[in-house]
Amino acid sequence: MPRTRHWQGGSGRPELSGPAVVSVQRGEVYDISTHFPTMRDLCEAADPAAALRSANGMHLGNLEAVLANTPQAGRDPARPWLLAPIDLQAVKAAGVTFAVSMIERVIEERARGNPDAAAAIRAEVHRLVGDDLGKLKPGSAEAAALKQVLIGQGAWSQYLEVGIGPDAEIFTKCQPMAAIGTGMDAGIHPNSTWNNPEPEVVLVVASDGRIVGATLGNDVNLRDVEGRSALLLGKAKDNNASAAIGPLLRFFDARFSLDDIRRTVVSLTVEGEDHFRLEGSSSIARISRDPVDLVAQMLNAHHHYPDGAVLFLGTMFAPTQDRGAVGQGFTHQIGDVVAVGAPKLGRLVNRMERTDACEPWAFGASALMRNLAGRGLL
């Protein structure tokens, strides 16, 4: 991990009954809320990395100690812990941005959420569509020609439409303030029997469209729910504790840029209490749409976000490794520990729990405003 001077995040300050904007400098955590009461304020700065360097703050402790203060370790409510490194920004996600995951979405749709049918359908879809669509430019004449061929074969899908058509899928992952940070329990709805993690890079975008930094995310997905109908996307994606972002936000500067993101390989490990282990990776270099294009489709003259937004870029990782019976593929079990990592963005770690057993989301934008006002920061 590189020097941490330009990293930033959010931390729970127990004595303040609310969050603090923090910087991490050489492994130590500092509260800089007197300079930037919200992450939104820092991300809207003309040069967030430079603004962060100039912000001195109160020392809160060692980063390792803050990271270790988790629910799994029996969180000490008298000591700080990390929250998601965003607050008032809209939380958006791009779907079907990699060919491999696009094929899996087609399979989900055809299986109608039934994992028993997935293996046979997967073989048929690969026969019709192939599995190497990474070189096909979405919205191109070649993509339009393929669409007509697939329609003629009865193989067209709404997922192929957003995967290789002109318009990207951009959806709302959760509400502002609802994302969880590293070390916290992440939620799986108990009604789901086929689900998976989605390790992704998350871009941070100012209200004027500038991409100012990046972090990591886990876009937890209920495959059986979305597979029954794409109109159930909200039920599949937006559940309590089902959007994990962190561990920290890294701003772009002379040493870290969007080109570094384009070269990023996101790793994933899942370790279960049943001793099951899953490993995978997702290379941004294989994304079908450039991150700049995805951001432009999210925020433009027709879509405004006055507090900025963050955008999950999508994943090529769609696990098919059998965990139980042959042909059943992968699904989470309660207690799974999921780690999403990248060399220049750190490591986001969460334990999977039922959504109704995770810490309820009760601290929203109005609570944040009242808390900041009470502390004299507004």
Secondary structure, DSSP 8 states (H G I E B T S, - for coil): ---STTEEEEEEEGGGTEEEEEEEETTEEEE-TTT-SSHHHHHTSSSHHHHHHT---EEEEEHHHHHH--STT---TTS-EEE-S-SSSEEEEEES-SHHHHHHHHHHHHHTT-GGGHHHHHHHHHHHH-S--TTS-TTSHHHHHHHHHHHHTT---HHHHHHHSSS-EEEEEE-TT--B-TTSEEEE-TT-SSEE--EEEEEEE-TTS-EEEEEEEEE-EEHHHHHH-GGGHHHHH--TT-EEEEEEEEE-BTTB-HHHHHT-EEEEEEE-TTS-EEEEEEEGGG-SS-HHHHHHHHSBTTB--TT-EEEE---S------SSSTT------TT-EEEEEETTTEEEEEEEEETTTS------HHHHHHHHHHTT--
